[in-house]
Amino acid sequence: MSDNPLENYFRTKEIYIKLPTEGRYFTKPVKFNLDGELGIMPLTAKDETLLKIPDTLFSGEALYTIVKSVAPDIEDPYEITIPDLDVILLATRSVSYGGKMGMLGTCPHCKTSEEYEIDIKNLLALIKSTPKDVEVEIQGLKIKMKPNTARVITAMGISQIQSEQLAMRMAKQDKNDIENMDIFRKAFEDTINSVAAAEIAIIADGIEYVTMPDGQQISNMQHIVDWLSNTNSNMLTTLRKFVKEQNFNGMPETLKFTCGNEECGKEFETLLDINPTFFFTNN
């Protein structure tokens, strides 16, 4: 026990939440309370500093550090899934900056835009569990799907950013500039390879195991990556769709507001921005 007389004033768990996956993908069990809920602490000054660094929320290492700080009952943050991560970050926002959050909404009836206040605790109470035992059967293979883990956040960033950079380069490239064409072609090939590798990593991370027609189960990640790297594009397109669906975080897709324009005053629904960066840039 610490001999610090201020110990009783240290931060504590201020909110308890249900995880969308109910913690079923952790190999090291989460320490839930008797109601199956996870305790969340507010951010420390160090955590806040991390969040002020550009691209922190796209960096796996920074996110692991923050999760370990605010959710100490998760023994291994590296195993956290994206649905659970979204909810933990939202709960962290609630206990660190107050239970309210502003969200911009535009009334479709009168086109009036204004900021509406969201009660985060009410939003957390609406969260539903993610689907269990999702299996896809393709070409005789039964593929057991699962949500992506936070390990692939960096890969997701690579895929998105480099795809956008490639499109910009292609738009600017002068096809008559023979001198720079070889340099462009090499950069093009490197980018395509990098984006393709990131896409494969994301899909592989969303597969728990593959069952062969003879009943043999393949869970070796390298074997799965090798298979995905050598399968057809239709297979990858199908699997990419199912992987994306598994990352649903249980939050409602839309929220209902009443237009603040007195001449309108109609109710409308707007999409809920569930991008984790929104939780902390808007505080």
Contacts in CASP RR format, 6 or more apart in sequence:
PFRMAT RR
TARGET T0000
AUTHOR 0000-0000-0000
METHOD contacts of the structure
MODEL  1
MSDNPLENYFRTKEIYIKLPTEGRYFTKPVKFNLDGELGIMPLTAKDETL
LKIPDTLFSGEALYTIVKSVAPDIEDPYEITIPDLDVILLATRSVSYGGK
MGMLGTCPHCKTSEEYEIDIKNLLALIKSTPKDVEVEIQGLKIKMKPNTA
RVITAMGISQIQSEQLAMRMAKQDKNDIENMDIFRKAFEDTINSVAAAEI
AIIADGIEYVTMPDGQQISNMQHIVDWLSNTNSNMLTTLRKFVKEQNFNG
MPETLKFTCGNEECGKEFETLLDINPTFFFTNN
1 7 0 8 1.000
11 41 0 8 1.000
11 42 0 8 1.000
11 44 0 8 1.000
12 41 0 8 1.000
13 39 0 8 1.000
13 40 0 8 1.000
13 41 0 8 1.000
14 40 0 8 1.000
14 41 0 8 1.000
14 42 0 8 1.000
14 95 0 8 1.000
15 39 0 8 1.000
15 40 0 8 1.000
15 91 0 8 1.000
15 94 0 8 1.000
15 95 0 8 1.000
15 121 0 8 1.000
15 124 0 8 1.000
16 33 0 8 1.000
16 35 0 8 1.000
16 37 0 8 1.000
16 38 0 8 1.000
16 39 0 8 1.000
16 40 0 8 1.000
17 37 0 8 1.000
17 38 0 8 1.000
17 39 0 8 1.000
17 40 0 8 1.000
17 87 0 8 1.000
17 88 0 8 1.000
17 91 0 8 1.000
17 124 0 8 1.000
17 127 0 8 1.000
18 36 0 8 1.000
18 37 0 8 1.000
18 38 0 8 1.000
18 127 0 8 1.000
18 129 0 8 1.000
19 30 0 8 1.000
19 38 0 8 1.000
19 83 0 8 1.000
19 84 0 8 1.000
19 87 0 8 1.000
19 88 0 8 1.000
20 83 0 8 1.000
20 84 0 8 1.000
20 87 0 8 1.000
20 127 0 8 1.000
20 128 0 8 1.000
20 129 0 8 1.000
20 130 0 8 1.000
20 248 0 8 1.000
20 249 0 8 1.000
20 250 0 8 1.000
21 81 0 8 1.000
21 83 0 8 1.000
21 84 0 8 1.000
21 129 0 8 1.000
21 130 0 8 1.000
21 147 0 8 1.000
22 36 0 8 1.000
22 129 0 8 1.000
23 30 0 8 1.000
23 84 0 8 1.000
24 132 0 8 1.000
25 79 0 8 1.000
25 81 0 8 1.000
25 146 0 8 1.000
25 147 0 8 1.000
25 149 0 8 1.000
26 74 0 8 1.000
26 75 0 8 1.000
26 76 0 8 1.000
26 79 0 8 1.000
26 80 0 8 1.000
27 76 0 8 1.000
27 79 0 8 1.000
28 75 0 8 1.000
28 76 0 8 1.000
28 79 0 8 1.000
29 75 0 8 1.000
30 38 0 8 1.000
30 73 0 8 1.000
30 74 0 8 1.000
30 75 0 8 1.000
31 73 0 8 1.000
31 75 0 8 1.000
32 38 0 8 1.000
32 73 0 8 1.000
33 39 0 8 1.000
38 71 0 8 1.000
38 73 0 8 1.000
38 74 0 8 1.000
38 88 0 8 1.000
39 71 0 8 1.000
39 73 0 8 1.000
40 70 0 8 1.000
40 71 0 8 1.000
40 88 0 8 1.000
40 91 0 8 1.000
40 92 0 8 1.000
40 95 0 8 1.000
41 69 0 8 1.000
41 70 0 8 1.000
41 71 0 8 1.000
41 72 0 8 1.000
41 95 0 8 1.000
42 70 0 8 1.000
42 92 0 8 1.000
42 95 0 8 1.000
42 96 0 8 1.000
43 51 0 8 1.000
43 66 0 8 1.000
43 69 0 8 1.000
43 70 0 8 1.000
43 92 0 8 1.000
43 96 0 8 1.000
44 69 0 8 1.000
46 69 0 8 1.000
47 65 0 8 1.000
47 66 0 8 1.000
47 69 0 8 1.000
47 70 0 8 1.000
48 96 0 8 1.000
50 56 0 8 1.000
50 62 0 8 1.000
50 65 0 8 1.000
50 66 0 8 1.000
51 57 0 8 1.000
51 66 0 8 1.000
51 280 0 8 1.000
53 62 0 8 1.000
56 62 0 8 1.000
56 63 0 8 1.000
57 63 0 8 1.000
57 276 0 8 1.000
57 277 0 8 1.000
57 280 0 8 1.000
58 153 0 8 1.000
58 154 0 8 1.000
58 156 0 8 1.000
58 157 0 8 1.000
59 153 0 8 1.000
59 154 0 8 1.000
60 150 0 8 1.000
60 151 0 8 1.000
60 153 0 8 1.000
60 154 0 8 1.000
63 77 0 8 1.000
63 85 0 8 1.000
63 150 0 8 1.000
63 153 0 8 1.000
64 77 0 8 1.000
64 78 0 8 1.000
64 80 0 8 1.000
64 150 0 8 1.000
66 89 0 8 1.000
66 92 0 8 1.000
67 74 0 8 1.000
67 77 0 8 1.000
67 80 0 8 1.000
67 85 0 8 1.000
67 88 0 8 1.000
67 150 0 8 1.000
68 74 0 8 1.000
68 77 0 8 1.000
70 88 0 8 1.000
70 92 0 8 1.000
71 77 0 8 1.000
71 88 0 8 1.000
74 80 0 8 1.000
77 150 0 8 1.000
78 149 0 8 1.000
78 150 0 8 1.000
78 151 0 8 1.000
79 149 0 8 1.000
80 88 0 8 1.000
80 149 0 8 1.000
80 150 0 8 1.000
81 146 0 8 1.000
81 147 0 8 1.000
81 148 0 8 1.000
81 149 0 8 1.000
81 150 0 8 1.000
81 247 0 8 1.000
82 147 0 8 1.000
82 148 0 8 1.000
82 149 0 8 1.000
82 150 0 8 1.000
82 153 0 8 1.000
82 247 0 8 1.000
82 249 0 8 1.000
83 130 0 8 1.000
83 147 0 8 1.000
83 246 0 8 1.000
83 247 0 8 1.000
83 248 0 8 1.000
83 249 0 8 1.000
83 250 0 8 1.000
84 147 0 8 1.000
84 249 0 8 1.000
85 150 0 8 1.000
85 276 0 8 1.000
86 249 0 8 1.000
86 251 0 8 1.000
86 274 0 8 1.000
86 276 0 8 1.000
87 124 0 8 1.000
87 127 0 8 1.000
87 249 0 8 1.000
87 250 0 8 1.000
87 251 0 8 1.000
89 276 0 8 1.000
89 279 0 8 1.000
89 280 0 8 1.000
90 120 0 8 1.000
90 123 0 8 1.000
90 124 0 8 1.000
90 251 0 8 1.000
90 276 0 8 1.000
90 279 0 8 1.000
91 120 0 8 1.000
91 124 0 8 1.000
92 279 0 8 1.000
93 101 0 8 1.000
93 120 0 8 1.000
93 279 0 8 1.000
93 280 0 8 1.000
93 283 0 8 1.000
94 101 0 8 1.000
94 120 0 8 1.000
94 121 0 8 1.000
94 124 0 8 1.000
96 283 0 8 1.000
97 283 0 8 1.000
98 120 0 8 1.000
99 119 0 8 1.000
99 120 0 8 1.000
99 121 0 8 1.000
100 117 0 8 1.000
100 118 0 8 1.000
100 119 0 8 1.000
100 120 0 8 1.000
101 117 0 8 1.000
101 118 0 8 1.000
101 120 0 8 1.000
101 279 0 8 1.000
101 282 0 8 1.000
101 283 0 8 1.000
102 115 0 8 1.000
102 116 0 8 1.000
102 117 0 8 1.000
102 118 0 8 1.000
102 282 0 8 1.000
103 115 0 8 1.000
103 116 0 8 1.000
103 117 0 8 1.000
103 118 0 8 1.000
103 255 0 8 1.000
103 270 0 8 1.000
103 272 0 8 1.000
103 273 0 8 1.000
103 282 0 8 1.000
104 113 0 8 1.000
104 114 0 8 1.000
104 115 0 8 1.000
104 116 0 8 1.000
105 113 0 8 1.000
105 114 0 8 1.000
105 115 0 8 1.000
105 116 0 8 1.000
105 257 0 8 1.000
105 270 0 8 1.000
106 112 0 8 1.000
106 113 0 8 1.000
106 270 0 8 1.000
107 113 0 8 1.000
107 257 0 8 1.000
107 259 0 8 1.000
107 260 0 8 1.000
107 261 0 8 1.000
107 264 0 8 1.000
107 265 0 8 1.000
107 266 0 8 1.000
107 268 0 8 1.000
108 268 0 8 1.000
109 259 0 8 1.000
109 264 0 8 1.000
109 266 0 8 1.000
109 268 0 8 1.000
110 259 0 8 1.000
110 261 0 8 1.000
110 263 0 8 1.000
110 264 0 8 1.000
110 266 0 8 1.000
112 259 0 8 1.000
112 260 0 8 1.000
112 261 0 8 1.000
112 264 0 8 1.000
114 260 0 8 1.000
116 255 0 8 1.000
116 257 0 8 1.000
118 255 0 8 1.000
123 251 0 8 1.000
123 252 0 8 1.000
123 255 0 8 1.000
126 251 0 8 1.000
126 252 0 8 1.000
127 249 0 8 1.000
127 250 0 8 1.000
127 251 0 8 1.000
128 250 0 8 1.000
129 250 0 8 1.000
130 147 0 8 1.000
130 246 0 8 1.000
130 248 0 8 1.000
130 249 0 8 1.000
130 250 0 8 1.000
131 246 0 8 1.000
133 144 0 8 1.000
134 144 0 8 1.000
134 145 0 8 1.000
134 146 0 8 1.000
134 242 0 8 1.000
134 245 0 8 1.000
134 246 0 8 1.000
135 142 0 8 1.000
135 143 0 8 1.000
135 144 0 8 1.000
135 145 0 8 1.000
136 142 0 8 1.000
136 143 0 8 1.000
136 145 0 8 1.000
136 238 0 8 1.000
136 239 0 8 1.000
136 242 0 8 1.000
137 143 0 8 1.000
138 235 0 8 1.000
138 238 0 8 1.000
138 239 0 8 1.000
139 235 0 8 1.000
140 213 0 8 1.000
141 210 0 8 1.000
141 211 0 8 1.000
141 212 0 8 1.000
141 213 0 8 1.000
142 210 0 8 1.000
142 211 0 8 1.000
143 207 0 8 1.000
143 210 0 8 1.000
143 211 0 8 1.000
143 239 0 8 1.000
143 242 0 8 1.000
144 207 0 8 1.000
144 208 0 8 1.000
144 209 0 8 1.000
144 210 0 8 1.000
144 211 0 8 1.000
145 206 0 8 1.000
145 207 0 8 1.000
145 208 0 8 1.000
145 242 0 8 1.000
145 243 0 8 1.000
145 246 0 8 1.000
146 206 0 8 1.000
146 207 0 8 1.000
146 208 0 8 1.000
146 246 0 8 1.000
147 206 0 8 1.000
147 246 0 8 1.000
147 247 0 8 1.000
148 202 0 8 1.000
148 205 0 8 1.000
148 206 0 8 1.000
148 243 0 8 1.000
148 246 0 8 1.000
148 247 0 8 1.000
149 205 0 8 1.000
151 205 0 8 1.000
152 201 0 8 1.000
152 202 0 8 1.000
152 205 0 8 1.000
155 198 0 8 1.000
155 201 0 8 1.000
155 202 0 8 1.000
155 205 0 8 1.000
156 198 0 8 1.000
156 202 0 8 1.000
157 198 0 8 1.000
158 194 0 8 1.000
158 195 0 8 1.000
158 198 0 8 1.000
159 195 0 8 1.000
159 198 0 8 1.000
159 199 0 8 1.000
159 202 0 8 1.000
162 191 0 8 1.000
162 194 0 8 1.000
162 195 0 8 1.000
162 198 0 8 1.000
163 195 0 8 1.000
165 191 0 8 1.000
166 188 0 8 1.000
166 191 0 8 1.000
166 192 0 8 1.000
166 195 0 8 1.000
169 184 0 8 1.000
169 187 0 8 1.000
169 188 0 8 1.000
170 188 0 8 1.000
173 180 0 8 1.000
173 184 0 8 1.000
174 180 0 8 1.000
175 181 0 8 1.000
199 236 0 8 1.000
199 240 0 8 1.000
200 225 0 8 1.000
200 228 0 8 1.000
200 229 0 8 1.000
200 236 0 8 1.000
201 225 0 8 1.000
202 240 0 8 1.000
202 243 0 8 1.000
203 228 0 8 1.000
203 236 0 8 1.000
203 239 0 8 1.000
203 240 0 8 1.000
203 243 0 8 1.000
204 221 0 8 1.000
204 224 0 8 1.000
204 225 0 8 1.000
204 228 0 8 1.000
205 243 0 8 1.000
206 243 0 8 1.000
206 246 0 8 1.000
207 224 0 8 1.000
207 239 0 8 1.000
207 243 0 8 1.000
208 219 0 8 1.000
209 217 0 8 1.000
209 218 0 8 1.000
209 219 0 8 1.000
210 217 0 8 1.000
210 218 0 8 1.000
210 219 0 8 1.000
210 224 0 8 1.000
210 227 0 8 1.000
211 217 0 8 1.000
211 218 0 8 1.000
212 218 0 8 1.000
218 224 0 8 1.000
218 227 0 8 1.000
228 236 0 8 1.000
228 239 0 8 1.000
249 274 0 8 1.000
251 272 0 8 1.000
251 274 0 8 1.000
252 272 0 8 1.000
253 271 0 8 1.000
253 272 0 8 1.000
254 269 0 8 1.000
254 270 0 8 1.000
254 271 0 8 1.000
254 272 0 8 1.000
255 269 0 8 1.000
255 270 0 8 1.000
255 272 0 8 1.000
256 267 0 8 1.000
256 268 0 8 1.000
256 269 0 8 1.000
257 267 0 8 1.000
257 268 0 8 1.000
257 269 0 8 1.000
257 270 0 8 1.000
258 265 0 8 1.000
258 266 0 8 1.000
258 267 0 8 1.000
258 268 0 8 1.000
259 265 0 8 1.000
259 266 0 8 1.000
259 267 0 8 1.000
259 268 0 8 1.000
END
